[in-house]
Amino acid sequence: MKKTAVISGSTRGIGFAAAKKLISDGIDIVLSARHTKELQEKIEELNRLNGGKAYGYACDFSQTHSIVNFAQTILKKHSPVSILINNVGSYIEDTVFSEDIISNAEQLFRINVLSAVQLTHLLIQDMISQPQAHIINIGSVLSENSRPNSSSYTISKHALLGFSKSLREDLKNTGVQITDILPESVNTSSWDGIDAPKDKFIQPEEIALLISDILKMDHSAVEMVKIKNRLFI
Ligand SMILES: NC(=O)c1ccc[n+]([C@@H]2O[C@H](COP(=O)([O-])OP(=O)(O)OC[C@H]3O[C@@H](n4cnc5c(N)ncnc54)[C@H](OP(=O)(O)O)[C@@H]3O)[C@@H](O)[C@H]2O)c1
């Protein structure tokens, strides 16, 4: 049976790599991002590949009304959804001494946590109707650990992991699986302009491969995958 996957923040990085891999697996994809020109270009690029079909809609995941419009369009045009990848995320460097820690934390909480909560809330009834529905939340090593100068981001990624845990309680016996993916540094546009050893970072295509494999497992439930880069190996 044809499956549809919705991926938040998916014109670049992990989201786009996952879209490309899942299209090749024959899954239809709904892309999303703020910039419509890039969104259109990426939809066209994916539709030149063999496999599933790509669609996409502009959405700003920092805005609740934008998420509501996005979810309503999906339910109208792409129901039933069987895969939701809560991928969109943003990073700001700060510490508890930073003057803007509260506004940073609010901003990152909205994009990194509440967008996932809201989109899941809006799509979950539709997803429950599907056999083998799956929610994948893209966290970070900072979902469990800490790093200097990363306060607001660390708080938000810990909270996203908390959401996954509560989802497992709420969705017990529904058949919906929840997987957290916790990567170290990934070579994406998040690192543009930053001098870093990106060849030793995890490549987005490797995470895409992992997502594709996890979605193919019929008899097991992968709850969490932690992925290290090769910087210290
Ligand atoms: N890169 C890393 O080192 C790393 C490590 C661990 C975890 N992660 C996590 O992995 C996830 C993906 O990160 P990435 O590095 O792959 O991202 P990325 O390469 O920076 O790509 C970001 C994507 O999200 C979209 N986006 C950004 N803000 C948005 C918003 N407010 N509303 C809608 N779309 C938005 C962008 O398009 P528009 O700009 O057009 O909106 C783009 O398509 C995030 O949750 C991040 O925290 C990343």
The ligand as a Tripos MOL2 file, in Angstrom:
@<TRIPOS>MOLECULE
LIG
   48    52     1     0     0
SMALL
NO_CHARGES

@<TRIPOS>ATOM
      1 N1         23.2590   19.8820   11.6430 N.am      1 LIG1
      2 C1         23.6480   19.3760   12.7990 C.2       1 LIG1
      3 O1         24.8360   19.3770   13.1600 O.2       1 LIG1
      4 C2         22.6300   18.7290   13.7190 C.ar      1 LIG1
      5 C3         23.0760   17.9270   14.7660 C.ar      1 LIG1
      6 C4         22.1440   17.3340   15.6100 C.ar      1 LIG1
      7 C5         20.7930   17.5390   15.4060 C.ar      1 LIG1
      8 N2         20.3700   18.3440   14.3830 N.ar      1 LIG1
      9 C6         18.9250   18.5500   14.2210 C.3       1 LIG1
     10 O2         18.5430   18.0740   12.9540 O.3       1 LIG1
     11 C7         17.3980   18.8020   12.4710 C.3       1 LIG1
     12 C8         17.6500   19.2730   11.0510 C.3       1 LIG1
     13 O3         18.7960   20.1010   11.0450 O.3       1 LIG1
     14 P1         19.6340   20.3970    9.6910 P.3       1 LIG1
     15 O4         21.0100   20.7720   10.1310 O.co2     1 LIG1
     16 O5         19.4190   19.2940    8.7270 O.co2     1 LIG1
     17 O6         18.9070   21.7260    9.1650 O.3       1 LIG1
     18 P2         19.2770   22.6500    7.8990 P.3       1 LIG1
     19 O7         20.2450   22.0100    6.9700 O.co2     1 LIG1
     20 O8         19.6390   23.9840    8.4720 O.co2     1 LIG1
     21 O9         17.8820   22.7260    7.1260 O.3       1 LIG1
     22 C9         16.8480   23.4150    7.6770 C.3       1 LIG1
     23 C10        15.5650   23.1400    6.8960 C.3       1 LIG1
     24 O10        14.4910   23.5560    7.7300 O.3       1 LIG1
     25 C11        13.7990   24.6640    7.1300 C.3       1 LIG1
     26 N3         13.4450   25.5890    8.2170 N.ar      1 LIG1
     27 C12        14.2590   26.2380    9.0760 C.ar      1 LIG1
     28 N4         13.5310   26.9890    9.9230 N.ar      1 LIG1
     29 C13        12.2340   26.8150    9.5960 C.ar      1 LIG1
     30 C14        11.0060   27.3190   10.0830 C.ar      1 LIG1
     31 N5         10.9410   28.1930   11.0890 N.pl3     1 LIG1
     32 N6          9.8680   26.8990    9.4980 N.ar      1 LIG1
     33 C15         9.8960   26.0330    8.4470 C.ar      1 LIG1
     34 N7         11.0160   25.5070    7.9460 N.ar      1 LIG1
     35 C16        12.1750   25.9030    8.5050 C.ar      1 LIG1
     36 C17        14.7690   25.2450    6.1030 C.3       1 LIG1
     37 O11        14.1060   25.8930    5.0190 O.3       1 LIG1
     38 P3         13.7060   27.4690    5.0770 P.3       1 LIG1
     39 O12        14.9250   28.2070    5.5110 O.co2     1 LIG1
     40 O13        13.2560   27.7850    3.6870 O.co2     1 LIG1
     41 O14        12.5890   27.5770    6.0740 O.co2     1 LIG1
     42 C18        15.4540   23.9660    5.6190 C.3       1 LIG1
     43 O15        14.6360   23.2860    4.7040 O.3       1 LIG1
     44 C19        17.1800   19.9220   13.4930 C.3       1 LIG1
     45 O16        16.1700   19.5550   14.3920 O.3       1 LIG1
     46 C20        18.5140   20.0110   14.2210 C.3       1 LIG1
     47 O17        18.3780   20.5160   15.5450 O.3       1 LIG1
     48 C21        21.2560   18.9340   13.5190 C.ar      1 LIG1
@<TRIPOS>BOND
     1     1     2 1
     2     2     3 2
     3     2     4 1
     4     4     5 ar
     5     4    48 ar
     6     5     6 ar
     7     6     7 ar
     8     7     8 ar
     9     8     9 1
    10     8    48 ar
    11     9    10 1
    12     9    46 1
    13    10    11 1
    14    11    12 1
    15    11    44 1
    16    12    13 1
    17    13    14 1
    18    14    15 2
    19    14    16 1
    20    14    17 1
    21    17    18 1
    22    18    19 2
    23    18    20 1
    24    18    21 1
    25    21    22 1
    26    22    23 1
    27    23    24 1
    28    23    42 1
    29    24    25 1
    30    25    26 1
    31    25    36 1
    32    26    27 ar
    33    26    35 ar
    34    27    28 ar
    35    28    29 ar
    36    29    30 ar
    37    29    35 ar
    38    30    31 1
    39    30    32 ar
    40    32    33 ar
    41    33    34 ar
    42    34    35 ar
    43    36    37 1
    44    36    42 1
    45    37    38 1
    46    38    39 2
    47    38    40 1
    48    38    41 1
    49    42    43 1
    50    44    45 1
    51    44    46 1
    52    46    47 1
@<TRIPOS>SUBSTRUCTURE
     1 LIG1         1 GROUP 0 **** ****
